Amino acid sequence: MFNRFALLTFVLGMVLLSSGCAVNRATGSVSPGVDISTVKTFYVVKFANDQRGIEKLIQENLVKRGFTATSGPELPQPPKGDAVITYLDKWIWDITMYMLELTITLRNPGDNFPLAVGNSFHTSLTRLTPVEMVDEVLTNIFKGSQPAAKGE
């Protein structure tokens, strides 16, 4: 009886501990009234603390999708492109460094209004490479820009 109770307690404890490490979230949304399908050119502003070239990964992903994209350390005046992209990447140590979270925001270059935002959050057990996280976020943003089918 005691051994069975101890085993059950141990198994439940391990399940609870391990489930906390397997969290992931991926979102993308477009601001109401915004049609980002008209956006064809992007300027990706490099996050000042980024030493890993995430702005280049975002730029390359956009080019693969058929858009025109450039990047640089700060927003040029006048702003280039139909939309400006800002991002924030968060890294954490768990045996190795990995990207825990990435948030990408598409902004109106004139007034900095957020046109769309996407986020990817993956803990250690569900971690993705930076290339995969950029792709996940942009896919969710552009998926969120698709017009709803009739009857939805």
Chimera marker file (.cmm) of the C-alpha trace (Angstrom):
<marker_set name="trace">
<marker id="1" x="0.000" y="0.000" z="0.000" r="1" g="1" b="0" radius="0.5"/>
<marker id="2" x="2.747" y="2.455" z="0.968" r="1" g="1" b="0" radius="0.5"/>
<marker id="3" x="4.808" y="1.633" z="-2.125" r="1" g="1" b="0" radius="0.5"/>
<marker id="4" x="1.828" y="2.159" z="-4.412" r="1" g="1" b="0" radius="0.5"/>
<marker id="5" x="1.037" y="5.526" z="-2.763" r="1" g="1" b="0" radius="0.5"/>
<marker id="6" x="4.682" y="6.620" z="-2.985" r="1" g="1" b="0" radius="0.5"/>
<marker id="7" x="4.845" y="5.604" z="-6.645" r="1" g="1" b="0" radius="0.5"/>
<marker id="8" x="1.594" y="7.425" z="-7.448" r="1" g="1" b="0" radius="0.5"/>
<marker id="9" x="2.820" y="10.564" z="-5.662" r="1" g="1" b="0" radius="0.5"/>
<marker id="10" x="6.127" y="10.426" z="-7.501" r="1" g="1" b="0" radius="0.5"/>
<marker id="11" x="4.466" y="9.955" z="-10.914" r="1" g="1" b="0" radius="0.5"/>
<marker id="12" x="1.979" y="12.789" z="-10.313" r="1" g="1" b="0" radius="0.5"/>
<marker id="13" x="4.791" y="15.049" z="-9.136" r="1" g="1" b="0" radius="0.5"/>
<marker id="14" x="6.848" y="14.326" z="-12.246" r="1" g="1" b="0" radius="0.5"/>
<marker id="15" x="3.850" y="14.972" z="-14.505" r="1" g="1" b="0" radius="0.5"/>
<marker id="16" x="3.204" y="18.318" z="-12.846" r="1" g="1" b="0" radius="0.5"/>
<marker id="17" x="6.854" y="19.351" z="-13.014" r="1" g="1" b="0" radius="0.5"/>
<marker id="18" x="7.340" y="18.335" z="-16.618" r="1" g="1" b="0" radius="0.5"/>
<marker id="19" x="4.099" y="19.866" z="-17.876" r="1" g="1" b="0" radius="0.5"/>
<marker id="20" x="5.271" y="23.315" z="-16.773" r="1" g="1" b="0" radius="0.5"/>
<marker id="21" x="8.244" y="23.058" z="-19.114" r="1" g="1" b="0" radius="0.5"/>
<marker id="22" x="6.245" y="22.206" z="-22.213" r="1" g="1" b="0" radius="0.5"/>
<marker id="23" x="4.455" y="25.507" z="-22.708" r="1" g="1" b="0" radius="0.5"/>
<marker id="24" x="4.099" y="27.099" z="-26.104" r="1" g="1" b="0" radius="0.5"/>
<marker id="25" x="1.979" y="29.883" z="-27.551" r="1" g="1" b="0" radius="0.5"/>
<marker id="26" x="1.756" y="31.285" z="-31.054" r="1" g="1" b="0" radius="0.5"/>
<marker id="27" x="-0.534" y="34.187" z="-31.911" r="1" g="1" b="0" radius="0.5"/>
<marker id="28" x="-1.099" y="36.697" z="-34.668" r="1" g="1" b="0" radius="0.5"/>
<marker id="29" x="-3.691" y="39.405" z="-35.045" r="1" g="1" b="0" radius="0.5"/>
<marker id="30" x="-4.435" y="42.357" z="-37.279" r="1" g="1" b="0" radius="0.5"/>
<marker id="31" x="-5.883" y="45.588" z="-35.913" r="1" g="1" b="0" radius="0.5"/>
<marker id="32" x="-9.579" y="46.068" z="-36.725" r="1" g="1" b="0" radius="0.5"/>
<marker id="33" x="-10.139" y="47.848" z="-40.011" r="1" g="1" b="0" radius="0.5"/>
<marker id="34" x="-6.588" y="47.235" z="-41.253" r="1" g="1" b="0" radius="0.5"/>
<marker id="35" x="-5.975" y="45.456" z="-44.561" r="1" g="1" b="0" radius="0.5"/>
<marker id="36" x="-2.350" y="44.337" z="-44.527" r="1" g="1" b="0" radius="0.5"/>
<marker id="37" x="-2.774" y="42.581" z="-47.874" r="1" g="1" b="0" radius="0.5"/>
<marker id="38" x="-2.011" y="46.002" z="-49.415" r="1" g="1" b="0" radius="0.5"/>
<marker id="39" x="1.399" y="46.093" z="-47.743" r="1" g="1" b="0" radius="0.5"/>
<marker id="40" x="4.116" y="45.054" z="-50.191" r="1" g="1" b="0" radius="0.5"/>
<marker id="41" x="7.297" y="46.664" z="-48.836" r="1" g="1" b="0" radius="0.5"/>
<marker id="42" x="8.699" y="46.466" z="-45.323" r="1" g="1" b="0" radius="0.5"/>
<marker id="43" x="11.479" y="48.103" z="-43.363" r="1" g="1" b="0" radius="0.5"/>
<marker id="44" x="12.691" y="46.022" z="-40.386" r="1" g="1" b="0" radius="0.5"/>
<marker id="45" x="14.169" y="48.124" z="-37.583" r="1" g="1" b="0" radius="0.5"/>
<marker id="46" x="16.944" y="46.285" z="-35.754" r="1" g="1" b="0" radius="0.5"/>
<marker id="47" x="16.251" y="45.981" z="-32.032" r="1" g="1" b="0" radius="0.5"/>
<marker id="48" x="19.158" y="47.824" z="-30.379" r="1" g="1" b="0" radius="0.5"/>
<marker id="49" x="20.146" y="44.961" z="-28.059" r="1" g="1" b="0" radius="0.5"/>
<marker id="50" x="19.960" y="42.290" z="-30.770" r="1" g="1" b="0" radius="0.5"/>
<marker id="51" x="23.353" y="40.682" z="-31.333" r="1" g="1" b="0" radius="0.5"/>
<marker id="52" x="21.945" y="37.668" z="-33.201" r="1" g="1" b="0" radius="0.5"/>
<marker id="53" x="20.693" y="39.215" z="-36.455" r="1" g="1" b="0" radius="0.5"/>
<marker id="54" x="16.987" y="38.575" z="-35.943" r="1" g="1" b="0" radius="0.5"/>
<marker id="55" x="16.184" y="41.569" z="-38.179" r="1" g="1" b="0" radius="0.5"/>
<marker id="56" x="17.930" y="39.765" z="-41.051" r="1" g="1" b="0" radius="0.5"/>
<marker id="57" x="15.907" y="36.591" z="-40.390" r="1" g="1" b="0" radius="0.5"/>
<marker id="58" x="12.687" y="38.618" z="-40.532" r="1" g="1" b="0" radius="0.5"/>
<marker id="59" x="13.835" y="40.379" z="-43.713" r="1" g="1" b="0" radius="0.5"/>
<marker id="60" x="14.802" y="37.070" z="-45.379" r="1" g="1" b="0" radius="0.5"/>
<marker id="61" x="11.465" y="35.476" z="-44.426" r="1" g="1" b="0" radius="0.5"/>
<marker id="62" x="9.531" y="38.385" z="-45.931" r="1" g="1" b="0" radius="0.5"/>
<marker id="63" x="11.553" y="38.177" z="-49.156" r="1" g="1" b="0" radius="0.5"/>
<marker id="64" x="10.821" y="34.427" z="-49.364" r="1" g="1" b="0" radius="0.5"/>
<marker id="65" x="7.126" y="35.318" z="-49.108" r="1" g="1" b="0" radius="0.5"/>
<marker id="66" x="7.470" y="37.597" z="-52.156" r="1" g="1" b="0" radius="0.5"/>
<marker id="67" x="7.664" y="40.959" z="-50.396" r="1" g="1" b="0" radius="0.5"/>
<marker id="68" x="10.295" y="43.644" z="-50.686" r="1" g="1" b="0" radius="0.5"/>
<marker id="69" x="12.090" y="44.058" z="-47.357" r="1" g="1" b="0" radius="0.5"/>
<marker id="70" x="15.084" y="45.988" z="-46.088" r="1" g="1" b="0" radius="0.5"/>
<marker id="71" x="16.482" y="46.391" z="-42.604" r="1" g="1" b="0" radius="0.5"/>
<marker id="72" x="18.638" y="48.742" z="-40.621" r="1" g="1" b="0" radius="0.5"/>
<marker id="73" x="19.561" y="49.975" z="-37.172" r="1" g="1" b="0" radius="0.5"/>
<marker id="74" x="16.985" y="52.738" z="-36.971" r="1" g="1" b="0" radius="0.5"/>
<marker id="75" x="13.966" y="54.066" z="-38.773" r="1" g="1" b="0" radius="0.5"/>
<marker id="76" x="15.116" y="56.266" z="-41.669" r="1" g="1" b="0" radius="0.5"/>
<marker id="77" x="13.506" y="59.627" z="-42.285" r="1" g="1" b="0" radius="0.5"/>
<marker id="78" x="11.354" y="59.577" z="-44.269" r="1" g="1" b="0" radius="0.5"/>
<marker id="79" x="10.395" y="55.998" z="-43.405" r="1" g="1" b="0" radius="0.5"/>
<marker id="80" x="10.927" y="53.392" z="-46.127" r="1" g="1" b="0" radius="0.5"/>
<marker id="81" x="8.206" y="50.942" z="-47.080" r="1" g="1" b="0" radius="0.5"/>
<marker id="82" x="4.494" y="50.460" z="-46.637" r="1" g="1" b="0" radius="0.5"/>
<marker id="83" x="5.043" y="49.121" z="-43.111" r="1" g="1" b="0" radius="0.5"/>
<marker id="84" x="7.750" y="49.227" z="-40.496" r="1" g="1" b="0" radius="0.5"/>
<marker id="85" x="8.512" y="46.128" z="-38.472" r="1" g="1" b="0" radius="0.5"/>
<marker id="86" x="9.749" y="46.227" z="-34.912" r="1" g="1" b="0" radius="0.5"/>
<marker id="87" x="10.449" y="43.156" z="-32.825" r="1" g="1" b="0" radius="0.5"/>
<marker id="88" x="11.509" y="42.041" z="-29.394" r="1" g="1" b="0" radius="0.5"/>
<marker id="89" x="13.342" y="38.778" z="-28.803" r="1" g="1" b="0" radius="0.5"/>
<marker id="90" x="13.857" y="37.200" z="-25.400" r="1" g="1" b="0" radius="0.5"/>
<marker id="91" x="16.520" y="34.567" z="-24.818" r="1" g="1" b="0" radius="0.5"/>
<marker id="92" x="17.036" y="32.206" z="-21.888" r="1" g="1" b="0" radius="0.5"/>
<marker id="93" x="19.595" y="29.678" z="-20.743" r="1" g="1" b="0" radius="0.5"/>
<marker id="94" x="18.614" y="26.012" z="-20.373" r="1" g="1" b="0" radius="0.5"/>
<marker id="95" x="21.684" y="23.876" z="-21.065" r="1" g="1" b="0" radius="0.5"/>
<marker id="96" x="22.140" y="26.143" z="-24.117" r="1" g="1" b="0" radius="0.5"/>
<marker id="97" x="20.870" y="29.608" z="-24.976" r="1" g="1" b="0" radius="0.5"/>
<marker id="98" x="17.624" y="29.597" z="-26.935" r="1" g="1" b="0" radius="0.5"/>
<marker id="99" x="14.966" y="32.084" z="-27.969" r="1" g="1" b="0" radius="0.5"/>
<marker id="100" x="12.124" y="31.870" z="-25.489" r="1" g="1" b="0" radius="0.5"/>
<marker id="101" x="9.876" y="34.500" z="-27.035" r="1" g="1" b="0" radius="0.5"/>
<marker id="102" x="9.592" y="36.629" z="-30.155" r="1" g="1" b="0" radius="0.5"/>
<marker id="103" x="7.108" y="39.438" z="-30.723" r="1" g="1" b="0" radius="0.5"/>
<marker id="104" x="6.853" y="41.116" z="-34.126" r="1" g="1" b="0" radius="0.5"/>
<marker id="105" x="4.811" y="44.268" z="-34.716" r="1" g="1" b="0" radius="0.5"/>
<marker id="106" x="3.911" y="45.719" z="-38.120" r="1" g="1" b="0" radius="0.5"/>
<marker id="107" x="3.508" y="49.486" z="-37.847" r="1" g="1" b="0" radius="0.5"/>
<marker id="108" x="2.271" y="52.313" z="-40.011" r="1" g="1" b="0" radius="0.5"/>
<marker id="109" x="5.437" y="54.224" z="-40.994" r="1" g="1" b="0" radius="0.5"/>
<marker id="110" x="3.670" y="57.582" z="-40.729" r="1" g="1" b="0" radius="0.5"/>
<marker id="111" x="2.255" y="57.466" z="-37.216" r="1" g="1" b="0" radius="0.5"/>
<marker id="112" x="3.740" y="54.240" z="-35.748" r="1" g="1" b="0" radius="0.5"/>
<marker id="113" x="0.213" y="52.771" z="-35.325" r="1" g="1" b="0" radius="0.5"/>
<marker id="114" x="0.362" y="48.974" z="-34.840" r="1" g="1" b="0" radius="0.5"/>
<marker id="115" x="-1.198" y="47.350" z="-37.911" r="1" g="1" b="0" radius="0.5"/>
<marker id="116" x="-0.628" y="43.786" z="-36.723" r="1" g="1" b="0" radius="0.5"/>
<marker id="117" x="1.200" y="41.895" z="-34.010" r="1" g="1" b="0" radius="0.5"/>
<marker id="118" x="2.347" y="38.321" z="-33.614" r="1" g="1" b="0" radius="0.5"/>
<marker id="119" x="4.006" y="36.400" z="-30.820" r="1" g="1" b="0" radius="0.5"/>
<marker id="120" x="5.722" y="33.059" z="-30.411" r="1" g="1" b="0" radius="0.5"/>
<marker id="121" x="6.591" y="31.653" z="-26.973" r="1" g="1" b="0" radius="0.5"/>
<marker id="122" x="8.284" y="28.264" z="-26.604" r="1" g="1" b="0" radius="0.5"/>
<marker id="123" x="9.832" y="26.852" z="-23.477" r="1" g="1" b="0" radius="0.5"/>
<marker id="124" x="12.678" y="24.382" z="-23.411" r="1" g="1" b="0" radius="0.5"/>
<marker id="125" x="10.791" y="21.229" z="-24.405" r="1" g="1" b="0" radius="0.5"/>
<marker id="126" x="9.037" y="22.874" z="-27.365" r="1" g="1" b="0" radius="0.5"/>
<marker id="127" x="11.841" y="25.225" z="-28.394" r="1" g="1" b="0" radius="0.5"/>
<marker id="128" x="12.195" y="26.244" z="-32.017" r="1" g="1" b="0" radius="0.5"/>
<marker id="129" x="15.123" y="27.728" z="-33.888" r="1" g="1" b="0" radius="0.5"/>
<marker id="130" x="15.062" y="31.506" z="-34.450" r="1" g="1" b="0" radius="0.5"/>
<marker id="131" x="14.281" y="30.878" z="-38.148" r="1" g="1" b="0" radius="0.5"/>
<marker id="132" x="11.295" y="28.713" z="-37.175" r="1" g="1" b="0" radius="0.5"/>
<marker id="133" x="10.036" y="31.265" z="-34.643" r="1" g="1" b="0" radius="0.5"/>
<marker id="134" x="10.215" y="34.104" z="-37.183" r="1" g="1" b="0" radius="0.5"/>
<marker id="135" x="8.322" y="31.949" z="-39.674" r="1" g="1" b="0" radius="0.5"/>
<marker id="136" x="5.708" y="30.975" z="-37.083" r="1" g="1" b="0" radius="0.5"/>
<marker id="137" x="5.036" y="34.585" z="-36.083" r="1" g="1" b="0" radius="0.5"/>
<marker id="138" x="4.855" y="35.939" z="-39.643" r="1" g="1" b="0" radius="0.5"/>
<marker id="139" x="2.668" y="33.029" z="-40.760" r="1" g="1" b="0" radius="0.5"/>
<marker id="140" x="0.219" y="33.774" z="-37.940" r="1" g="1" b="0" radius="0.5"/>
<marker id="141" x="0.199" y="37.498" z="-38.720" r="1" g="1" b="0" radius="0.5"/>
<marker id="142" x="-0.510" y="36.960" z="-42.406" r="1" g="1" b="0" radius="0.5"/>
<marker id="143" x="-3.009" y="34.198" z="-41.657" r="1" g="1" b="0" radius="0.5"/>
<marker id="144" x="-4.830" y="36.708" z="-39.433" r="1" g="1" b="0" radius="0.5"/>
<marker id="145" x="-5.012" y="39.124" z="-42.369" r="1" g="1" b="0" radius="0.5"/>
<marker id="146" x="-7.025" y="36.763" z="-44.574" r="1" g="1" b="0" radius="0.5"/>
<marker id="147" x="-10.631" y="37.864" z="-45.062" r="1" g="1" b="0" radius="0.5"/>
<marker id="148" x="-13.104" y="35.600" z="-43.300" r="1" g="1" b="0" radius="0.5"/>
<marker id="149" x="-14.983" y="33.159" z="-45.509" r="1" g="1" b="0" radius="0.5"/>
<marker id="150" x="-18.620" y="33.973" z="-46.128" r="1" g="1" b="0" radius="0.5"/>
<marker id="151" x="-20.875" y="32.564" z="-43.469" r="1" g="1" b="0" radius="0.5"/>
<marker id="152" x="-18.267" y="32.718" z="-40.699" r="1" g="1" b="0" radius="0.5"/>
<link id1="1" id2="2" r="1" g="1" b="0" radius="0.2"/>
<link id1="2" id2="3" r="1" g="1" b="0" radius="0.2"/>
<link id1="3" id2="4" r="1" g="1" b="0" radius="0.2"/>
<link id1="4" id2="5" r="1" g="1" b="0" radius="0.2"/>
<link id1="5" id2="6" r="1" g="1" b="0" radius="0.2"/>
<link id1="6" id2="7" r="1" g="1" b="0" radius="0.2"/>
<link id1="7" id2="8" r="1" g="1" b="0" radius="0.2"/>
<link id1="8" id2="9" r="1" g="1" b="0" radius="0.2"/>
<link id1="9" id2="10" r="1" g="1" b="0" radius="0.2"/>
<link id1="10" id2="11" r="1" g="1" b="0" radius="0.2"/>
<link id1="11" id2="12" r="1" g="1" b="0" radius="0.2"/>
<link id1="12" id2="13" r="1" g="1" b="0" radius="0.2"/>
<link id1="13" id2="14" r="1" g="1" b="0" radius="0.2"/>
<link id1="14" id2="15" r="1" g="1" b="0" radius="0.2"/>
<link id1="15" id2="16" r="1" g="1" b="0" radius="0.2"/>
<link id1="16" id2="17" r="1" g="1" b="0" radius="0.2"/>
<link id1="17" id2="18" r="1" g="1" b="0" radius="0.2"/>
<link id1="18" id2="19" r="1" g="1" b="0" radius="0.2"/>
<link id1="19" id2="20" r="1" g="1" b="0" radius="0.2"/>
<link id1="20" id2="21" r="1" g="1" b="0" radius="0.2"/>
<link id1="21" id2="22" r="1" g="1" b="0" radius="0.2"/>
<link id1="22" id2="23" r="1" g="1" b="0" radius="0.2"/>
<link id1="23" id2="24" r="1" g="1" b="0" radius="0.2"/>
<link id1="24" id2="25" r="1" g="1" b="0" radius="0.2"/>
<link id1="25" id2="26" r="1" g="1" b="0" radius="0.2"/>
<link id1="26" id2="27" r="1" g="1" b="0" radius="0.2"/>
<link id1="27" id2="28" r="1" g="1" b="0" radius="0.2"/>
<link id1="28" id2="29" r="1" g="1" b="0" radius="0.2"/>
<link id1="29" id2="30" r="1" g="1" b="0" radius="0.2"/>
<link id1="30" id2="31" r="1" g="1" b="0" radius="0.2"/>
<link id1="31" id2="32" r="1" g="1" b="0" radius="0.2"/>
<link id1="32" id2="33" r="1" g="1" b="0" radius="0.2"/>
<link id1="33" id2="34" r="1" g="1" b="0" radius="0.2"/>
<link id1="34" id2="35" r="1" g="1" b="0" radius="0.2"/>
<link id1="35" id2="36" r="1" g="1" b="0" radius="0.2"/>
<link id1="36" id2="37" r="1" g="1" b="0" radius="0.2"/>
<link id1="37" id2="38" r="1" g="1" b="0" radius="0.2"/>
<link id1="38" id2="39" r="1" g="1" b="0" radius="0.2"/>
<link id1="39" id2="40" r="1" g="1" b="0" radius="0.2"/>
<link id1="40" id2="41" r="1" g="1" b="0" radius="0.2"/>
<link id1="41" id2="42" r="1" g="1" b="0" radius="0.2"/>
<link id1="42" id2="43" r="1" g="1" b="0" radius="0.2"/>
<link id1="43" id2="44" r="1" g="1" b="0" radius="0.2"/>
<link id1="44" id2="45" r="1" g="1" b="0" radius="0.2"/>
<link id1="45" id2="46" r="1" g="1" b="0" radius="0.2"/>
<link id1="46" id2="47" r="1" g="1" b="0" radius="0.2"/>
<link id1="47" id2="48" r="1" g="1" b="0" radius="0.2"/>
<link id1="48" id2="49" r="1" g="1" b="0" radius="0.2"/>
<link id1="49" id2="50" r="1" g="1" b="0" radius="0.2"/>
<link id1="50" id2="51" r="1" g="1" b="0" radius="0.2"/>
<link id1="51" id2="52" r="1" g="1" b="0" radius="0.2"/>
<link id1="52" id2="53" r="1" g="1" b="0" radius="0.2"/>
<link id1="53" id2="54" r="1" g="1" b="0" radius="0.2"/>
<link id1="54" id2="55" r="1" g="1" b="0" radius="0.2"/>
<link id1="55" id2="56" r="1" g="1" b="0" radius="0.2"/>
<link id1="56" id2="57" r="1" g="1" b="0" radius="0.2"/>
<link id1="57" id2="58" r="1" g="1" b="0" radius="0.2"/>
<link id1="58" id2="59" r="1" g="1" b="0" radius="0.2"/>
<link id1="59" id2="60" r="1" g="1" b="0" radius="0.2"/>
<link id1="60" id2="61" r="1" g="1" b="0" radius="0.2"/>
<link id1="61" id2="62" r="1" g="1" b="0" radius="0.2"/>
<link id1="62" id2="63" r="1" g="1" b="0" radius="0.2"/>
<link id1="63" id2="64" r="1" g="1" b="0" radius="0.2"/>
<link id1="64" id2="65" r="1" g="1" b="0" radius="0.2"/>
<link id1="65" id2="66" r="1" g="1" b="0" radius="0.2"/>
<link id1="66" id2="67" r="1" g="1" b="0" radius="0.2"/>
<link id1="67" id2="68" r="1" g="1" b="0" radius="0.2"/>
<link id1="68" id2="69" r="1" g="1" b="0" radius="0.2"/>
<link id1="69" id2="70" r="1" g="1" b="0" radius="0.2"/>
<link id1="70" id2="71" r="1" g="1" b="0" radius="0.2"/>
<link id1="71" id2="72" r="1" g="1" b="0" radius="0.2"/>
<link id1="72" id2="73" r="1" g="1" b="0" radius="0.2"/>
<link id1="73" id2="74" r="1" g="1" b="0" radius="0.2"/>
<link id1="74" id2="75" r="1" g="1" b="0" radius="0.2"/>
<link id1="75" id2="76" r="1" g="1" b="0" radius="0.2"/>
<link id1="76" id2="77" r="1" g="1" b="0" radius="0.2"/>
<link id1="77" id2="78" r="1" g="1" b="0" radius="0.2"/>
<link id1="78" id2="79" r="1" g="1" b="0" radius="0.2"/>
<link id1="79" id2="80" r="1" g="1" b="0" radius="0.2"/>
<link id1="80" id2="81" r="1" g="1" b="0" radius="0.2"/>
<link id1="81" id2="82" r="1" g="1" b="0" radius="0.2"/>
<link id1="82" id2="83" r="1" g="1" b="0" radius="0.2"/>
<link id1="83" id2="84" r="1" g="1" b="0" radius="0.2"/>
<link id1="84" id2="85" r="1" g="1" b="0" radius="0.2"/>
<link id1="85" id2="86" r="1" g="1" b="0" radius="0.2"/>
<link id1="86" id2="87" r="1" g="1" b="0" radius="0.2"/>
<link id1="87" id2="88" r="1" g="1" b="0" radius="0.2"/>
<link id1="88" id2="89" r="1" g="1" b="0" radius="0.2"/>
<link id1="89" id2="90" r="1" g="1" b="0" radius="0.2"/>
<link id1="90" id2="91" r="1" g="1" b="0" radius="0.2"/>
<link id1="91" id2="92" r="1" g="1" b="0" radius="0.2"/>
<link id1="92" id2="93" r="1" g="1" b="0" radius="0.2"/>
<link id1="93" id2="94" r="1" g="1" b="0" radius="0.2"/>
<link id1="94" id2="95" r="1" g="1" b="0" radius="0.2"/>
<link id1="95" id2="96" r="1" g="1" b="0" radius="0.2"/>
<link id1="96" id2="97" r="1" g="1" b="0" radius="0.2"/>
<link id1="97" id2="98" r="1" g="1" b="0" radius="0.2"/>
<link id1="98" id2="99" r="1" g="1" b="0" radius="0.2"/>
<link id1="99" id2="100" r="1" g="1" b="0" radius="0.2"/>
<link id1="100" id2="101" r="1" g="1" b="0" radius="0.2"/>
<link id1="101" id2="102" r="1" g="1" b="0" radius="0.2"/>
<link id1="102" id2="103" r="1" g="1" b="0" radius="0.2"/>
<link id1="103" id2="104" r="1" g="1" b="0" radius="0.2"/>
<link id1="104" id2="105" r="1" g="1" b="0" radius="0.2"/>
<link id1="105" id2="106" r="1" g="1" b="0" radius="0.2"/>
<link id1="106" id2="107" r="1" g="1" b="0" radius="0.2"/>
<link id1="107" id2="108" r="1" g="1" b="0" radius="0.2"/>
<link id1="108" id2="109" r="1" g="1" b="0" radius="0.2"/>
<link id1="109" id2="110" r="1" g="1" b="0" radius="0.2"/>
<link id1="110" id2="111" r="1" g="1" b="0" radius="0.2"/>
<link id1="111" id2="112" r="1" g="1" b="0" radius="0.2"/>
<link id1="112" id2="113" r="1" g="1" b="0" radius="0.2"/>
<link id1="113" id2="114" r="1" g="1" b="0" radius="0.2"/>
<link id1="114" id2="115" r="1" g="1" b="0" radius="0.2"/>
<link id1="115" id2="116" r="1" g="1" b="0" radius="0.2"/>
<link id1="116" id2="117" r="1" g="1" b="0" radius="0.2"/>
<link id1="117" id2="118" r="1" g="1" b="0" radius="0.2"/>
<link id1="118" id2="119" r="1" g="1" b="0" radius="0.2"/>
<link id1="119" id2="120" r="1" g="1" b="0" radius="0.2"/>
<link id1="120" id2="121" r="1" g="1" b="0" radius="0.2"/>
<link id1="121" id2="122" r="1" g="1" b="0" radius="0.2"/>
<link id1="122" id2="123" r="1" g="1" b="0" radius="0.2"/>
<link id1="123" id2="124" r="1" g="1" b="0" radius="0.2"/>
<link id1="124" id2="125" r="1" g="1" b="0" radius="0.2"/>
<link id1="125" id2="126" r="1" g="1" b="0" radius="0.2"/>
<link id1="126" id2="127" r="1" g="1" b="0" radius="0.2"/>
<link id1="127" id2="128" r="1" g="1" b="0" radius="0.2"/>
<link id1="128" id2="129" r="1" g="1" b="0" radius="0.2"/>
<link id1="129" id2="130" r="1" g="1" b="0" radius="0.2"/>
<link id1="130" id2="131" r="1" g="1" b="0" radius="0.2"/>
<link id1="131" id2="132" r="1" g="1" b="0" radius="0.2"/>
<link id1="132" id2="133" r="1" g="1" b="0" radius="0.2"/>
<link id1="133" id2="134" r="1" g="1" b="0" radius="0.2"/>
<link id1="134" id2="135" r="1" g="1" b="0" radius="0.2"/>
<link id1="135" id2="136" r="1" g="1" b="0" radius="0.2"/>
<link id1="136" id2="137" r="1" g="1" b="0" radius="0.2"/>
<link id1="137" id2="138" r="1" g="1" b="0" radius="0.2"/>
<link id1="138" id2="139" r="1" g="1" b="0" radius="0.2"/>
<link id1="139" id2="140" r="1" g="1" b="0" radius="0.2"/>
<link id1="140" id2="141" r="1" g="1" b="0" radius="0.2"/>
<link id1="141" id2="142" r="1" g="1" b="0" radius="0.2"/>
<link id1="142" id2="143" r="1" g="1" b="0" radius="0.2"/>
<link id1="143" id2="144" r="1" g="1" b="0" radius="0.2"/>
<link id1="144" id2="145" r="1" g="1" b="0" radius="0.2"/>
<link id1="145" id2="146" r="1" g="1" b="0" radius="0.2"/>
<link id1="146" id2="147" r="1" g="1" b="0" radius="0.2"/>
<link id1="147" id2="148" r="1" g="1" b="0" radius="0.2"/>
<link id1="148" id2="149" r="1" g="1" b="0" radius="0.2"/>
<link id1="149" id2="150" r="1" g="1" b="0" radius="0.2"/>
<link id1="150" id2="151" r="1" g="1" b="0" radius="0.2"/>
<link id1="151" id2="152" r="1" g="1" b="0" radius="0.2"/>
</marker_set>
